[in-house]
Amino acid sequence: MENKMKDYLPKIEIEKMQMLLDIEEKFEAGEVTLEEARRLMADRVGKIHPYHIAYIEQTMMEADDEECVRVDMRKTMQLLEGFMDHSRPELPDSHSIMHYYKENDELRKLLLAVEDLIQYPMIKNQWLALYDQIGRYPIHYKRKQNQLYPVLERKGFSRPTTTMWTFDDIVRDEIRESQRLLNEDEEEEFIRKQSLLIDHARDLMEKEELILYPTSLALITPEEFEEMKSGDQEIGFAFIEVKAEPRGPISASQKKEDDFANDLHALLSKYGYSSGGTNGQLDVTTGRLTLDQINLIYKHLPIDISFVDENELVCFYSDTDHRIFPRSKNVIGREVMNCHPRKSAHIVREVIDKLRNGEQERAEFWINKPDWFVYIVYVAVRDKEGNFRGVLEMMQDCTHIRSLQGSQTLLTWAGNEPQPEKLATEKSADETEEGPMPISQITPDTRLKDLLKRYPDLKKRLPEISPGFRMLHTPLGKLLVAKATVSMMSERSGIPLEKLIKKLEELIEQ
């Protein structure tokens, strides 16, 4: 890893890095005072960059899952003050790193509100409104883990994946636990939890801004950041709305790949072989399909699938509109063990090992929550000789399937299901005497779940109004649908209420 990371950074002076590490360790252990440590810094080290700290962590220190939680960034900043520039970089607002900074700025405001509220008697509605916003922040972590970490791994900087991911999950879980305590009226435990959340969240943001983001800017090229933008949009953003940018000109590397593919196709065609181009048919096991048809089939599968080869590298995932969990193209070619948090790595390891050695042929998991049931199965893939060739993951949201009762042998289209007789006298607030709500009656209090029930195709078209509505396809989004109103949608997306209602009406009319 050492040589690989050095290849992407300016010249690294190893002796200087060793001296910096020695001073840091002595200061952390209390063997020297802050004043003594800073004097040693001035005499023996001098000016440094954030990526020097990252390089030391990657190549000179043993990895420890809990290290990111233990290290006090405030002490580190005291030691390095004046020796390292940790000011915010000047970047375009559209840059991926700027989106991370903006999300942190918004969370800091929310944490100040938490500090303010804990001084006063508990008013649950105030806390519910505040946590409705804080609960969106884990999207920030999901984007880091699926977008930033994989690219850094390829540059030799795997420390974020092996240590920071653990801290990401700790803060995410503290947010979820706070929400649970709040909803279950565990007031005293909830209030106690807030101080810990504030400390951990602020510490993690400081680690991101002091080391992670500046090092990312040193290791990742502008072209690679541009390629990240589509994956960023796919996963979504916390608190901020980021408009999708039109695709820029084809990069030199992509053009080189395309030229090679075209040359190969021409050469094979010259000697009577088909390379199976976009429009050429391929011999599959039970038929002939073009590459376009294969990709369309994958895109329209009612389940999500991913494939990891025998070398434990992620090779493929299906790009469906209904995808349950976020994916981005940065996972392709990544070691599957690095695609999971450390706390679940032992489970991933056991599944792969038992499927590989033939002890098991499949492993089943499921997530069972109110109004949401997801089924996940891992299957060993073997060739006709019985050789292990990888693992196929299949995932399906079975909530609707589990709700089905009786039999249906006649055709009924989605949105036109027969209604139970008892509903005739129990109309919702959004229904009239004549029947289901017409679009002209969409109000701020209209429930999103009622809209989607009446107009099922609306859900996949909501991102046309705002890319942020893609989160409705995530696990968190599925839970929000049950309680969200048009007014809440306006607040979350930042779209003025009247404009949002007009956009909804336009989509429904189409």
C-alpha positions as CSV (number, residue, x, y, z in Angstrom):
1,M,0.0,0.0,0.0
2,E,2.9,2.4,0.8
3,N,4.3,2.6,-2.7
4,K,0.9,2.8,-4.3
5,M,-0.3,5.7,-2.2
6,K,3.0,7.5,-2.7
7,D,2.5,7.3,-6.5
8,Y,-0.5,9.7,-6.3
9,L,1.0,12.2,-3.8
10,P,3.8,14.8,-4.0
11,K,7.2,13.7,-2.7
12,I,7.0,12.2,0.8
13,E,10.0,12.5,3.2
14,I,9.9,9.3,5.2
15,E,12.3,10.5,7.9
16,K,10.1,13.6,8.5
17,M,7.0,11.5,8.6
18,Q,8.6,9.2,11.2
19,M,9.6,12.2,13.4
20,L,6.0,13.5,13.1
21,L,4.6,10.2,14.2
22,D,7.0,10.0,17.2
23,I,6.0,13.5,18.4
24,E,2.3,12.6,18.0
25,E,2.6,9.4,20.0
26,K,4.6,11.0,22.8
27,F,2.0,13.8,23.0
28,E,-0.9,11.4,23.0
29,A,0.8,9.3,25.8
30,G,1.4,12.4,27.9
31,E,5.2,12.0,27.7
32,V,5.6,15.6,26.5
33,T,3.5,18.7,27.1
34,L,1.7,20.5,24.3
35,E,4.4,23.3,24.4
36,E,7.2,20.7,24.2
37,A,5.5,18.9,21.4
38,R,5.0,22.1,19.4
39,R,8.6,23.1,19.9
40,L,9.7,19.7,18.6
41,M,7.4,20.2,15.6
42,A,9.0,23.5,14.8
43,D,12.5,22.2,15.2
44,R,12.3,18.8,13.4
45,V,9.2,18.8,11.2
46,G,8.0,22.2,10.1
47,K,5.1,22.7,7.7
48,I,3.0,19.6,6.7
49,H,-0.1,18.8,4.7
50,P,-3.2,16.8,5.7
51,Y,-2.2,14.0,3.3
52,H,1.0,13.6,5.4
53,I,-1.2,12.5,8.4
54,A,-3.2,10.2,6.1
55,Y,0.0,8.7,4.8
56,I,1.3,8.0,8.3
57,E,-2.0,6.4,9.3
58,Q,-2.0,4.2,6.2
59,T,1.6,3.0,6.2
60,M,3.1,3.5,9.7
61,M,0.3,2.5,12.1
62,E,-1.5,-0.7,12.7
63,A,-5.2,-0.6,11.7
64,D,-7.7,-0.6,14.5
65,D,-11.4,-0.4,14.0
66,E,-11.9,1.7,17.2
67,E,-9.0,4.0,16.4
68,C,-11.1,6.6,14.7
69,V,-13.4,6.8,17.8
70,R,-10.4,7.0,20.3
71,V,-8.4,9.7,18.6
72,D,-9.3,13.2,19.9
73,M,-9.1,15.5,16.9
74,R,-9.2,18.6,19.1
75,K,-5.8,17.6,20.7
76,T,-4.4,16.8,17.2
77,M,-5.5,20.3,16.0
78,Q,-3.9,21.9,19.0
79,L,-0.6,20.2,18.2
80,L,-0.8,21.0,14.4
81,E,-2.1,24.5,14.7
82,G,0.2,26.7,12.6
83,F,2.0,23.8,11.1
84,M,-0.8,22.5,8.8
85,D,-3.3,24.5,6.8
86,H,-6.8,23.1,7.5
87,S,-8.8,25.9,6.0
88,R,-11.6,25.0,3.7
89,P,-10.5,24.6,0.1
90,E,-11.8,27.0,-2.6
91,L,-13.8,24.8,-4.9
92,P,-16.8,25.2,-7.2
93,D,-20.2,24.8,-5.4
94,S,-20.8,21.8,-7.8
95,H,-17.7,19.9,-6.6
96,S,-18.5,16.6,-4.8
97,I,-16.3,17.6,-1.8
98,M,-18.2,20.9,-1.4
99,H,-21.4,18.9,-1.0
100,Y,-19.9,17.1,2.0
101,Y,-18.9,20.4,3.6
102,K,-22.3,21.9,3.1
103,E,-24.0,18.9,4.7
104,N,-21.7,19.2,7.7
105,D,-22.6,22.9,8.0
106,E,-26.3,22.1,8.1
107,L,-25.7,19.3,10.7
108,R,-23.8,21.7,12.9
109,K,-26.7,24.1,12.9
110,L,-29.0,21.2,13.9
111,L,-26.7,20.2,16.7
112,L,-26.7,23.7,18.1
113,A,-30.5,23.5,18.1
114,V,-30.2,20.2,20.1
115,E,-27.9,21.9,22.6
116,D,-30.5,24.7,23.0
117,L,-33.5,22.4,23.4
118,I,-32.0,20.1,26.1
119,Q,-31.9,23.1,28.4
120,Y,-35.7,23.3,28.5
121,P,-38.6,21.0,29.6
122,M,-39.3,18.3,27.0
123,I,-41.8,19.3,24.3
124,K,-42.0,16.2,22.0
125,N,-43.3,17.9,18.9
126,Q,-40.2,20.2,18.8
127,W,-37.9,17.2,19.1
128,L,-39.8,15.3,16.4
129,A,-39.5,18.2,14.0
130,L,-35.8,18.5,14.7
131,Y,-35.1,14.8,14.4
132,D,-37.1,14.7,11.2
133,Q,-34.2,16.7,9.8
134,I,-31.3,15.1,11.6
135,G,-32.5,11.7,10.5
136,R,-31.6,12.6,6.9
137,Y,-27.9,13.0,7.7
138,P,-26.9,9.3,7.3
139,I,-27.3,9.7,3.6
140,H,-24.0,11.7,3.9
141,Y,-22.3,8.5,5.3
142,K,-23.9,6.3,2.6
143,R,-22.4,8.5,-0.1
144,K,-19.0,8.5,1.5
145,Q,-18.9,4.8,1.8
146,N,-20.1,4.1,-1.7
147,Q,-18.5,6.9,-3.6
148,L,-15.4,8.3,-1.8
149,Y,-14.0,5.3,0.0
150,P,-13.8,3.0,-3.1
151,V,-11.8,5.5,-5.1
152,L,-9.4,6.1,-2.2
153,E,-8.9,2.4,-1.9
154,R,-7.8,2.2,-5.5
155,K,-5.2,4.9,-4.7
156,G,-3.8,2.9,-1.7
157,F,-5.7,4.8,1.0
158,S,-7.9,2.1,2.6
159,R,-7.8,3.5,6.1
160,P,-11.2,5.3,5.8
161,T,-12.9,2.0,4.9
162,T,-11.2,0.1,7.7
163,T,-11.6,2.7,10.5
164,M,-13.7,5.7,9.7
165,W,-16.6,3.5,8.4
166,T,-16.9,2.1,12.0
167,F,-17.3,5.7,13.3
168,D,-19.8,6.5,10.6
169,D,-21.9,3.6,11.7
170,I,-21.6,4.6,15.4
171,V,-23.0,8.1,14.7
172,R,-25.7,6.8,12.4
173,D,-26.8,4.3,15.0
174,E,-26.9,7.0,17.7
175,I,-29.2,9.0,15.5
176,R,-31.5,6.0,15.0
177,E,-31.4,5.1,18.7
178,S,-32.3,8.7,19.6
179,Q,-35.3,8.5,17.2
180,R,-36.4,5.3,18.8
181,L,-36.2,6.7,22.3
182,L,-38.1,9.7,21.2
183,N,-40.9,7.8,19.6
184,E,-41.2,5.5,22.6
185,D,-41.3,8.4,25.0
186,E,-38.1,7.3,26.8
187,E,-37.4,11.0,27.7
188,E,-34.6,10.7,30.3
189,E,-32.6,8.2,28.2
190,F,-33.2,10.3,25.1
191,I,-31.9,13.5,26.7
192,R,-28.8,11.7,28.1
193,K,-28.1,10.3,24.6
194,Q,-27.9,13.8,23.0
195,S,-24.6,14.8,24.6
196,L,-22.9,11.7,23.3
197,L,-24.3,12.2,19.8
198,I,-23.2,15.8,19.7
199,D,-19.6,14.9,20.7
200,H,-19.3,12.0,18.3
201,A,-20.9,13.8,15.4
202,R,-18.7,16.9,15.8
203,D,-15.6,14.9,16.2
204,L,-16.3,12.8,13.1
205,M,-16.9,16.0,11.1
206,E,-13.6,17.4,12.3
207,K,-11.8,14.2,11.1
208,E,-13.5,14.5,7.8
209,E,-12.6,18.1,7.2
210,L,-9.1,18.0,8.7
211,I,-7.8,14.8,7.0
212,L,-10.3,13.0,4.7
213,Y,-11.4,15.7,2.4
214,P,-8.1,17.4,1.8
215,T,-6.4,14.0,1.3
216,S,-9.2,13.1,-1.2
217,L,-8.4,16.3,-3.1
218,A,-4.7,15.3,-3.2
219,L,-5.4,11.7,-4.4
220,I,-8.4,12.0,-6.7
221,T,-8.2,13.7,-10.1
222,P,-10.8,16.3,-11.2
223,E,-11.9,13.9,-13.9
224,E,-12.6,11.2,-11.3
225,F,-14.6,13.7,-9.3
226,E,-16.6,14.5,-12.4
227,E,-17.4,10.8,-12.9
228,M,-18.5,10.6,-9.2
229,K,-21.4,13.0,-9.8
230,S,-23.8,10.6,-11.3
231,G,-23.3,8.1,-8.4
232,D,-23.7,11.0,-5.9
233,Q,-27.0,11.8,-7.5
234,E,-28.1,8.2,-7.4
235,I,-27.5,8.0,-3.6
236,G,-28.8,11.5,-2.8
237,F,-27.9,14.3,-0.4
238,A,-28.7,15.3,3.1
239,F,-30.3,18.7,3.6
240,I,-29.2,20.1,0.2
241,E,-30.6,19.9,-3.3
242,V,-28.0,19.3,-6.0
243,K,-29.1,19.5,-9.6
244,A,-27.9,16.9,-11.9
245,E,-25.4,18.3,-14.4
246,P,-25.4,17.4,-18.1
247,R,-22.8,14.9,-19.1
248,G,-19.6,16.6,-20.0
249,P,-17.3,15.6,-22.9
250,I,-16.0,12.0,-23.0
251,S,-12.7,11.7,-21.0
252,A,-9.5,10.7,-22.8
253,S,-9.4,7.4,-20.9
254,Q,-13.0,6.6,-22.0
255,K,-12.3,7.6,-25.6
256,K,-9.3,5.3,-25.6
257,E,-11.4,2.4,-24.3
258,D,-14.1,3.1,-26.9
259,D,-11.5,3.2,-29.7
260,F,-10.0,-0.1,-28.6
261,A,-13.5,-1.7,-28.5
262,N,-14.3,-0.4,-32.0
263,D,-10.9,-1.7,-33.3
264,L,-11.5,-5.1,-31.8
265,H,-15.0,-5.3,-33.2
266,A,-13.7,-4.5,-36.7
267,L,-10.9,-7.0,-36.5
268,L,-13.2,-9.8,-35.3
269,S,-15.7,-9.0,-38.0
270,K,-13.0,-9.1,-40.7
271,Y,-12.3,-12.8,-39.9
272,G,-16.0,-13.8,-39.5
273,Y,-16.4,-13.5,-35.8
274,S,-19.0,-11.5,-34.0
275,S,-17.9,-9.5,-30.9
276,G,-21.5,-9.2,-29.7
277,G,-21.8,-5.5,-30.1
278,T,-24.8,-3.5,-28.9
279,N,-27.0,-4.6,-31.9
280,G,-25.4,-8.0,-32.5
281,Q,-27.0,-11.0,-31.0
282,L,-25.3,-13.1,-28.4
283,D,-25.8,-16.8,-27.9
284,V,-27.1,-17.2,-24.4
285,T,-27.9,-20.6,-22.9
286,T,-31.5,-20.6,-24.1
287,G,-31.8,-18.1,-26.8
288,R,-30.2,-15.1,-28.6
289,L,-30.2,-11.6,-27.2
290,T,-28.5,-8.3,-28.0
291,L,-26.5,-6.5,-25.4
292,D,-29.2,-3.8,-25.3
293,Q,-31.9,-6.4,-24.6
294,I,-29.8,-8.0,-21.8
295,N,-29.3,-4.6,-20.1
296,L,-33.0,-3.8,-20.5
297,I,-33.9,-7.1,-18.9
298,Y,-31.6,-6.5,-15.9
299,K,-33.0,-2.9,-15.6
300,H,-36.6,-4.2,-15.4
301,L,-36.1,-7.2,-13.1
302,P,-38.5,-7.0,-10.1
303,I,-35.5,-7.9,-7.9
304,D,-32.1,-6.4,-7.4
305,I,-29.1,-8.6,-8.2
306,S,-25.3,-8.3,-7.6
307,F,-22.5,-10.6,-8.7
308,V,-19.2,-11.1,-6.9
309,D,-16.6,-13.3,-8.8
310,E,-14.4,-16.1,-7.4
311,N,-11.7,-13.5,-6.6
312,E,-14.3,-11.7,-4.3
313,L,-14.4,-8.7,-6.6
314,V,-17.7,-7.0,-7.3
315,C,-18.4,-7.4,-11.0
316,F,-22.0,-6.3,-11.5
317,Y,-25.2,-5.0,-10.1
318,S,-28.6,-4.4,-11.7
319,D,-29.4,-0.8,-12.2
320,T,-33.1,-0.8,-11.4
321,D,-35.3,2.2,-10.6
322,H,-36.7,0.4,-7.6
323,R,-33.3,-0.5,-6.1
324,I,-33.7,-1.1,-2.4
325,F,-30.2,0.0,-1.2
326,P,-27.9,2.5,-2.9
327,R,-25.2,1.4,-5.2
328,S,-22.8,3.3,-7.4
329,K,-20.4,2.3,-10.2
330,N,-17.5,2.9,-7.9
331,V,-18.1,-0.5,-6.3
332,I,-17.3,-2.3,-9.5
333,G,-13.9,-4.0,-9.2
334,R,-13.9,-3.4,-5.4
335,E,-13.2,-6.2,-2.9
336,V,-16.5,-7.2,-1.5
337,M,-15.2,-7.3,2.1
338,N,-14.6,-3.5,1.7
339,C,-18.2,-3.0,0.7
340,H,-19.5,-3.8,4.2
341,P,-18.9,-2.2,7.6
342,R,-16.3,-3.8,9.9
343,K,-18.9,-5.1,12.4
344,S,-20.6,-7.3,9.7
345,A,-17.4,-8.4,8.0
346,H,-17.2,-11.7,9.9
347,I,-20.7,-12.6,8.5
348,V,-19.7,-11.8,5.0
349,R,-16.5,-13.8,5.4
350,E,-18.5,-16.8,6.7
351,V,-21.1,-16.7,3.9
352,I,-18.4,-16.5,1.1
353,D,-16.3,-19.3,2.7
354,K,-19.2,-21.7,3.2
355,L,-20.5,-21.1,-0.3
356,R,-17.0,-21.5,-1.8
357,N,-16.2,-24.8,-0.1
358,G,-19.6,-26.3,-0.8
359,E,-20.7,-26.5,2.8
360,Q,-23.7,-24.4,1.9
361,E,-25.3,-23.5,-1.4
362,R,-27.4,-20.5,-0.3
363,A,-27.7,-18.1,2.7
364,E,-30.9,-16.3,3.5
365,F,-31.5,-13.1,5.4
366,W,-34.6,-10.9,5.8
367,I,-35.4,-7.5,7.3
368,N,-38.8,-7.4,8.9
369,K,-40.1,-4.0,10.0
370,P,-43.5,-2.4,10.2
371,D,-44.8,-1.8,6.7
372,W,-41.5,-3.1,5.2
373,F,-40.2,-6.6,4.5
374,V,-37.0,-7.3,2.5
375,Y,-35.8,-10.7,1.5
376,I,-32.1,-11.3,0.7
377,V,-30.5,-14.5,-0.6
378,Y,-26.9,-15.3,-1.5
379,V,-26.4,-18.2,-3.9
380,A,-23.1,-20.0,-4.8
381,V,-22.4,-19.8,-8.6
382,R,-20.7,-22.8,-10.0
383,D,-19.8,-23.9,-13.6
384,K,-20.7,-27.2,-15.1
385,E,-17.6,-28.8,-13.6
386,G,-18.7,-27.7,-10.2
387,N,-16.0,-25.1,-9.8
388,F,-16.9,-22.1,-7.6
389,R,-17.2,-19.0,-9.8
390,G,-18.7,-16.5,-7.4
391,V,-21.7,-15.4,-5.4
392,L,-25.0,-14.0,-6.7
393,E,-26.9,-11.8,-4.3
394,M,-30.7,-11.3,-4.9
395,M,-32.8,-8.8,-3.0
396,Q,-36.5,-8.1,-3.1
397,D,-38.9,-5.8,-1.3
398,C,-41.7,-8.3,-0.5
399,T,-43.9,-6.0,1.5
400,H,-46.7,-6.0,-1.2
401,I,-46.3,-9.8,-1.7
402,R,-46.8,-10.5,2.0
403,S,-49.9,-8.4,2.1
404,L,-51.7,-10.4,-0.6
405,Q,-54.6,-12.5,0.6
406,G,-57.1,-14.9,-1.1
407,S,-56.7,-15.5,-4.8
408,Q,-56.7,-13.3,-7.9
409,T,-57.5,-15.0,-11.2
410,L,-59.0,-11.9,-13.0
411,L,-56.9,-9.1,-14.4
412,T,-56.8,-6.0,-12.1
413,W,-54.5,-3.1,-12.9
414,A,-52.4,-1.3,-10.2
415,G,-54.4,1.5,-8.8
416,N,-57.8,0.0,-9.7
417,E,-57.9,-2.7,-7.0
418,P,-61.4,-3.6,-5.7
419,Q,-61.9,-1.8,-2.3
420,P,-63.3,-3.7,0.7
421,E,-67.0,-2.8,1.3
422,K,-66.3,-1.4,4.7
423,L,-64.3,1.4,3.2
424,A,-67.4,2.7,1.5
425,T,-68.4,4.3,4.8
426,E,-64.9,5.1,6.1
427,K,-63.5,7.5,3.5
428,S,-60.2,9.2,4.2
429,A,-59.9,12.9,4.4
430,D,-58.6,13.0,0.9
431,E,-61.7,11.3,-0.7
432,T,-65.0,12.9,-1.8
433,E,-68.4,11.3,-1.9
434,E,-67.9,10.7,-5.7
435,G,-64.7,8.6,-5.3
436,P,-61.0,8.8,-4.9
437,M,-59.3,12.2,-4.7
438,P,-59.1,14.2,-7.9
439,I,-55.8,16.0,-8.5
440,S,-57.5,19.4,-8.1
441,Q,-57.9,18.5,-4.4
442,I,-54.2,18.1,-3.6
443,T,-53.6,20.2,-0.5
444,P,-50.6,20.8,1.9
445,D,-52.1,18.1,4.1
446,T,-52.6,15.5,1.4
447,R,-50.7,12.3,2.4
448,L,-48.0,11.0,0.0
449,K,-49.1,7.4,0.5
450,D,-52.6,8.3,-0.7
451,L,-51.2,10.0,-3.8
452,L,-49.0,6.9,-4.6
453,K,-51.9,4.5,-4.0
454,R,-54.1,6.4,-6.4
455,Y,-51.3,7.1,-8.9
456,P,-48.7,4.3,-8.6
457,D,-46.5,5.6,-11.5
458,L,-46.0,8.9,-9.6
459,K,-43.3,7.5,-7.3
460,K,-40.8,6.8,-10.1
461,R,-41.4,10.2,-11.6
462,L,-41.0,12.3,-8.5
463,P,-37.2,12.7,-9.1
464,E,-38.2,14.8,-12.2
465,I,-39.4,17.4,-9.7
466,S,-36.3,17.1,-7.4
467,P,-33.5,14.5,-7.4
468,G,-33.8,14.4,-3.7
469,F,-37.0,12.5,-4.0
470,R,-34.9,9.5,-5.1
471,M,-34.6,8.7,-1.4
472,L,-38.2,7.5,-1.4
473,H,-36.8,4.3,-2.9
474,T,-34.4,3.8,0.0
475,P,-35.3,2.0,3.3
476,L,-35.6,5.3,5.1
477,G,-37.8,6.7,2.3
478,K,-40.1,3.8,2.5
479,L,-40.8,4.5,6.1
480,L,-41.2,8.3,5.4
481,V,-43.8,7.6,2.7
482,A,-46.2,6.3,5.4
483,K,-46.3,9.7,7.3
484,A,-45.2,12.3,4.7
485,T,-47.6,15.0,3.6
486,V,-47.2,17.4,0.6
487,S,-46.3,20.1,3.1
488,M,-43.4,17.9,4.5
489,M,-42.3,17.2,0.9
490,S,-42.0,20.9,0.3
491,E,-40.0,21.5,3.5
492,R,-37.6,18.6,2.8
493,S,-37.0,19.5,-0.9
494,G,-36.9,23.2,-0.5
495,I,-39.5,23.6,-3.3
496,P,-42.2,26.2,-2.6
497,L,-45.5,24.6,-1.6
498,E,-47.5,26.1,-4.5
499,K,-44.9,25.2,-7.0
500,L,-44.7,21.6,-5.7
501,I,-48.5,21.1,-5.9
502,K,-48.5,22.4,-9.4
503,K,-45.6,20.0,-10.4
504,L,-47.5,17.1,-8.9
505,E,-50.6,18.0,-10.8
506,E,-48.7,18.2,-14.0
507,L,-47.1,14.8,-13.5
508,I,-50.4,13.2,-12.7
509,E,-52.1,14.7,-15.7
510,Q,-49.4,13.2,-17.9
